[in-house]
Amino acid sequence: MDALLPLHVPTESSDFMDIIICGGGEIGGSAASAMARRGDNVTVIDTSETRLSYLEEHYDIAKLQGNASSAETLRVAGASNADAVIAATGIDEVNLVCANVAASLGAGRTLARVNHSLYLNDDSDVDYARLFSVDRLFSPDRATARAIAARLRNPSALAVERFARGSIEMISFEVESNGKATGMKLRELEMPEGSRVVAIKREDRGRLPTADSRLKTGDQVTVVVDIDRIGELDGIFDAHQDRRRSIAIAGGSPSAVWVCRALQSHGDRISLFETNLPRAEELAAKLDWVSVIHADPTAPEVFEDQSISQADAFLALGEDHMNMLSSALACTNGVPLVMAMTHRPGLKPLMKQLGVSEVFSQRESVREDIIHFISDSPFERLNTIPGTPVELIRIRIGSRSSLTEMPLRSLGADAGMVIAAAEDDSDRGHVPGPDHVLTAGRHVLVACEQGREKEVRKLFDAS
């Protein structure tokens, strides 16, 4: 499988931002360093002078010692004129209050770190973000889990995940002889509403599709689809079949719980191994679609008894020492895809040497999420679809674009691009239909062939 290309942080705009970060610990410090490297004006608030001095010595940031949830401290830091205030301490309640106060002072955007899933439950009757006037709640555990789940689905899926906040997925299919699409042009194919083909790979050549693209057996088709429409794609490109994967997870960490939730809609067969009996019992009650097993996944006999070597993927999501041992065992036993999480990015090279396919760091995952959210760049290259020349671009629709206030069906077949997703009123994204009307000021996710970026920028007035 092709390697995931890194998310590109926009560097073309000279409009650097004024950012205040409350909390200079592992997460806040990582975000501060990344934004300072971008050229943003960063102020870090923390109660620890030692921590602040370290950040000031190593990065181009301003420091302010004080209580980040204090209105006076935030006022002195310049919250009223800040483009964004990011509350990243280790205490949920402090972060919520901090973001709320910053919003009341006039900060452009507010983000608050929360660790407890209570604040992130989409099924809850209480919208905590709205209640505390926070533009975005973020969790290091959930950010890491989403990155892992996206990597399991498709190497380019994370770009879509970040754009749509989990409401859209990118999935790859191989066209089979007994699928409905075989031999048909895309214009003839009855695709479910909320889905769109964004790339086709035939043998070693990939391309952007048009309405007249005819599908053949063996083609690799990449589709974006609203998450509640995934099941409707079954049987279109391949035969109706059980595509559920067998996934083994070592460690019952919060990130592991979020991974299980992210994969729930796919119906994958998930086995989660947890050595702590009370925690295993808690997870069994919470995750009723997961087989929770009280056992040590670093023990060779457990690997053999539970047939872990037969899994399609192995995820090491516990503490670093267990992750290294269990992932090494999985690699030795021939599991085809082994991924691990680490709290120490310095361990990544060593884990790669063990044969781990992909290593994820919480601080890196959440840092990319933060940068993606606060970035208001009119043009941002995100990723490429592996094996094709198709590039994913996040682009803001300018007021002078000829595409505004007209339905997508008016876009010619020779436009050299596919609009894969569009922002909506909920600040999430959806796959637009032919009658969708583009609105100036909003962002869209565009798939286009490399080398046509200038044409696309001109078309969207994204200068």
URUR-V726828 format. One record per residue. N is the residue number from 1. PHI is phi in whole degrees, -180 to 180 (NA if undefined). PSI is psi in radians with two decimals (* if undefined). Layout:
n phi psi
N PHI PSI
N PHI PSI
This chain:
n phi psi
1 NA 2.45
2 -67 2.57
3 -72 2.57
4 -71 2.19
5 -79 2.56
6 -69 2.61
7 -66 2.32
8 -95 2.18
9 -82 2.28
10 -62 2.37
11 -127 0.03
12 -81 -0.47
13 -82 2.48
14 -95 0.03
15 -86 1.40
16 -73 2.73
17 -105 2.71
18 -97 2.00
19 -120 2.35
20 -114 2.23
21 -116 2.13
22 -98 1.89
23 108 1.96
24 -104 0.51
25 -78 -2.66
26 -59 -0.82
27 -77 -0.86
28 -64 -0.71
29 -65 -0.69
30 -64 -0.76
31 -65 -0.70
32 -62 -0.75
33 -65 -0.73
34 -66 -0.72
35 -74 -0.58
36 -64 -0.68
37 -66 -0.52
38 -70 -0.36
39 104 0.06
40 -69 2.71
41 -88 1.91
42 -113 2.26
43 -118 2.23
44 -109 2.26
45 -107 2.28
46 -157 2.74
47 -83 -0.28
48 -96 2.00
49 -67 -0.58
50 -62 -0.80
51 -65 -0.76
52 -64 -0.72
53 -64 -0.68
54 -62 -0.82
55 -65 -0.71
56 -66 -0.62
57 -71 -0.61
58 -98 -0.37
59 -134 2.79
60 -85 1.38
61 -133 2.81
62 -100 2.65
63 -124 2.67
64 -147 2.03
65 -85 2.23
66 165 -3.10
67 -85 2.00
68 -67 -0.37
69 -89 0.03
70 -83 2.29
71 -61 -0.66
72 -66 -0.76
73 -61 -0.78
74 -66 -0.62
75 -65 -0.77
76 -63 -0.63
77 -71 -0.29
78 96 0.52
79 -60 -0.56
80 -64 -0.43
81 -112 0.07
82 -74 2.49
83 -72 -0.55
84 -156 2.49
85 -119 2.16
86 -114 1.97
87 -92 1.92
88 -129 0.47
89 -71 3.07
90 -88 0.11
91 -118 2.05
92 -56 -0.86
93 -65 -0.66
94 -62 -0.73
95 -65 -0.71
96 -65 -0.77
97 -65 -0.77
98 -58 -0.85
99 -65 -0.67
100 -63 -0.79
101 -65 -0.75
102 -61 -0.71
103 -63 -0.71
104 -67 -0.45
105 -82 -0.20
106 107 0.28
107 -59 2.52
108 -63 -0.84
109 -140 2.65
110 -130 2.41
111 -130 2.45
112 -132 2.28
113 -80 2.31
114 -133 2.47
115 -103 -0.54
116 -80 2.30
117 -65 -0.30
118 -53 -0.73
119 -78 -0.22
120 -113 0.10
121 -74 1.94
122 -66 -0.35
123 -90 -0.03
124 -72 2.61
125 -74 -0.28
126 -106 2.16
127 -94 1.69
128 -68 -0.55
129 -62 -0.81
130 -68 -0.69
131 -60 -0.68
132 -101 0.21
133 57 0.74
134 -103 2.27
135 -72 -0.58
136 -153 2.23
137 -93 2.41
138 -136 2.63
139 -133 2.22
140 -58 -0.67
141 -66 -0.80
142 -70 -0.65
143 -61 -0.75
144 -66 -0.74
145 -63 -0.73
146 -66 -0.66
147 -64 -0.71
148 -67 -0.81
149 -63 -0.68
150 -65 -0.70
151 -65 -0.57
152 -66 -0.61
153 -80 -0.88
154 -167 2.35
155 -58 -0.42
156 -96 -0.01
157 -66 -0.43
158 -66 -0.60
159 -61 -0.72
160 -70 -0.70
161 -57 -0.82
162 -68 -0.67
163 -66 -0.77
164 -100 -0.01
165 55 0.71
166 88 0.04
167 -93 -0.12
168 -132 2.55
169 -125 2.69
170 -113 2.18
171 -131 2.51
172 -108 2.43
173 -128 2.63
174 -102 2.22
175 -71 2.17
176 -109 2.77
177 -62 -0.49
178 -100 0.25
179 -86 2.72
180 -64 -0.50
181 -80 -0.28
182 -58 2.16
183 83 0.00
184 -101 2.63
185 -79 2.68
186 -60 -0.61
187 -65 -0.40
188 -89 -0.22
189 -86 2.26
190 -87 1.54
191 -82 2.56
192 -61 2.58
193 -59 2.44
194 83 0.46
195 -144 2.68
196 -160 2.44
197 -81 2.25
198 -115 -0.22
199 -160 2.59
200 -131 2.28
201 -118 2.14
202 -120 2.08
203 55 -2.05
204 -104 0.20
205 -119 2.28
206 -113 2.74
207 -157 2.89
208 -81 2.37
209 -80 2.74
210 -125 3.03
211 -63 -0.41
212 -97 0.09
213 -65 2.20
214 -102 2.28
215 -88 2.46
216 -125 2.74
217 -58 2.30
218 98 -0.24
219 -63 2.51
220 -99 2.07
221 -113 2.25
222 -105 2.23
223 -125 2.43
224 -102 2.45
225 -150 2.44
226 -60 2.43
227 -60 -0.52
228 -84 0.08
229 -115 0.08
230 -57 -0.78
231 -60 -0.45
232 -75 -0.18
233 -83 -0.20
234 -61 2.20
235 91 -0.14
236 -77 -0.86
237 -100 -0.47
238 -134 3.04
239 -69 2.71
240 -61 2.05
241 -154 2.88
242 -82 1.81
243 -99 0.25
244 -66 2.41
245 -99 2.78
246 -99 2.07
247 -124 2.21
248 -106 2.31
249 -122 2.22
250 -101 2.02
251 105 2.27
252 -99 0.79
253 -71 2.89
254 -56 -0.64
255 -62 -0.67
256 -63 -0.69
257 -63 -0.77
258 -66 -0.61
259 -63 -0.79
260 -60 -0.72
261 -67 -0.69
262 -66 -0.52
263 -94 -0.07
264 -58 -0.72
265 -68 -0.28
266 -87 -0.25
267 71 0.34
268 -63 2.63
269 -85 1.87
270 -111 2.25
271 -116 2.17
272 -115 2.18
273 -105 2.18
274 -135 2.26
275 -81 -0.40
276 -89 2.06
277 -62 -0.87
278 -58 -0.71
279 -67 -0.69
280 -62 -0.73
281 -66 -0.68
282 -63 -0.78
283 -68 -0.63
284 -62 -0.65
285 -74 -0.57
286 -83 -0.64
287 -114 1.35
288 -73 -0.14
289 -96 0.05
290 -114 2.46
291 -86 1.81
292 -92 2.19
293 -122 2.18
294 -82 1.64
295 -163 2.83
296 -97 1.92
297 -74 -0.05
298 -90 -0.05
299 -90 2.16
300 -55 -0.63
301 -68 -0.53
302 -68 -0.74
303 -55 -0.77
304 -73 -0.83
305 -64 -0.65
306 -95 0.08
307 54 0.69
308 -65 -0.50
309 -64 -0.29
310 -88 -0.03
311 -69 2.64
312 -77 -0.48
313 -151 2.58
314 -126 2.22
315 -118 2.09
316 -98 1.85
317 -127 0.54
318 -106 -2.52
319 -75 2.77
320 -56 -0.77
321 -64 -0.70
322 -70 -0.64
323 -63 -0.70
324 -67 -0.78
325 -67 -0.84
326 -69 -0.67
327 -70 -0.61
328 -63 -0.70
329 -66 -0.70
330 -65 -0.73
331 -63 -0.76
332 -62 -0.60
333 -89 0.10
334 84 0.34
335 -64 2.22
336 -67 -0.53
337 -132 2.01
338 -121 2.16
339 -128 2.60
340 -141 2.72
341 -109 2.53
342 -138 2.54
343 -91 -0.09
344 -127 1.71
345 -55 -0.40
346 -65 -0.30
347 -83 -0.15
348 -55 -0.86
349 -60 -0.68
350 -66 -0.73
351 -67 -0.60
352 -64 -0.67
353 -64 -0.49
354 -73 -0.20
355 105 0.10
356 -67 2.29
357 -69 -0.74
358 -148 2.39
359 -121 2.29
360 -116 2.44
361 -117 2.34
362 -59 -0.80
363 -64 -0.62
364 -73 -0.70
365 -64 -0.82
366 -73 -0.55
367 -61 -0.76
368 -65 -0.66
369 -63 -0.76
370 -62 -0.85
371 -62 -0.70
372 -61 -0.71
373 -71 -0.77
374 -79 -0.30
375 -70 2.22
376 -115 0.48
377 -61 2.42
378 -70 -0.30
379 -149 2.13
380 -143 2.03
381 -77 2.23
382 -103 -0.88
383 -169 2.98
384 -119 2.68
385 -84 2.06
386 -52 2.38
387 80 0.10
388 -136 2.85
389 -89 0.29
390 -87 2.24
391 -113 2.49
392 -99 2.23
393 -129 2.31
394 -94 2.15
395 -138 2.46
396 -96 2.35
397 -79 2.09
398 -80 2.79
399 -68 -0.38
400 -99 0.15
401 -68 2.40
402 -71 -0.16
403 -87 -0.22
404 -72 2.57
405 60 0.52
406 -139 2.54
407 -68 2.68
408 -62 -0.46
409 -63 -0.31
410 -77 -0.24
411 -72 2.16
412 -66 2.73
413 -68 -0.33
414 -98 0.38
415 -69 -0.32
416 74 0.44
417 -160 2.82
418 -130 2.24
419 -83 1.84
420 -82 -0.59
421 -156 2.71
422 -138 2.51
423 -69 2.61
424 -127 -3.02
425 -63 -0.41
426 -84 0.05
427 67 0.24
428 -103 -2.88
429 -133 2.83
430 -148 2.81
431 -83 2.00
432 -75 2.58
433 -92 3.11
434 -64 -0.38
435 -95 0.06
436 -66 2.37
437 -107 2.22
438 -77 2.47
439 -117 2.30
440 -61 2.45
441 96 -0.31
442 -94 2.81
443 -99 2.62
444 -130 2.75
445 -104 2.05
446 -113 2.37
447 -103 2.15
448 -143 2.82
449 -77 2.47
450 -57 2.43
451 100 -0.16
452 -110 0.29
453 -61 -0.69
454 -63 -0.72
455 -63 -0.73
456 -66 -0.75
457 -59 -0.76
458 -65 -0.73
459 -63 -0.66
460 -93 0.03
461 55 0.79
462 -104 1.15
463 -89 *
